[in-house]
């Protein structure tokens, strides 16, 4: 894989590791509530759901790290595809900006992995 593909894929992995931290550990903190525009009560009510979501983001980050470690394009493309699907679904069901934060970086990384 090219340096561009590695860097873009690593960036997507780091983003998802960050989402894991936000959703699993910082959800109910002032920073987490501000990031997701939640009241204290709503954050408490949804903390278990957010932690579950964070865990899935961690699996995506781990899969991307695994693919990078092995320099395996197929593994990277599989997990980048999962990220794109999750980003499109999140944009359609939760908030449009998820498309740009999650799906678009993964699309760029997938193009780089596939072609470079």
FIDOTI-638832 format. One record per residue (C-alpha): x, y, z; residue in one letter. Coordinates in steps of 0.5 Angstrom, whole numbers, plus 500, padded with zeros to 3 digits. Layout:
# residues N
XYZa/...
//
This chain:
# residues 116
500500500x/502507499x/504512504x/498516502x/493510503x/497508510x/496515512x/488516510x/487509513x/490510520x/487517520x/480513520x/482508525x/484514529x/478518528x/474511531x/478510537x/477517538x/469516537x/470510542x/473514548x/468520547x/462515547x/464510552x/468514557x/466522556x/459521554x/456524561x/462529562x/461536560x/466535554x/462529551x/455533553x/457539549x/460535543x/453531542x/449537544x/446533550x/443535557x/445532563x/439528564x/439525556x/446523557x/445519563x/439516560x/443514553x/450512556x/449505556x/447506548x/453510547x/458505550x/455500546x/456504540x/463506542x/465499543x/463498535x/467504533x/473501537x/472494533x/472498527x/479502529x/482495531x/480492524x/483498521x/489497525x/490490524x/489491516x/495496517x/499492521x/499486516x/499491510x/493487507x/488491502x/482487503x/482487510x/483495510x/477495504x/473491508x/473495515x/473502511x/467499507x/464498514x/465505516x/462508510x/456504511x/455506518x/457513516x/451513511x/446510515x/448515521x/447521516x/440518514x/438517521x/441521526x/445527523x/447529516x/454531518x/456524520x/457523513x/462528512x/466526519x/465519518x/464516511x/467521507x/474520510x/473513509x/471513502x/478517501x/482512504x/478506501x/480510494x/487510496x/488503498x/485500492x/488505487x/495506490x/
//
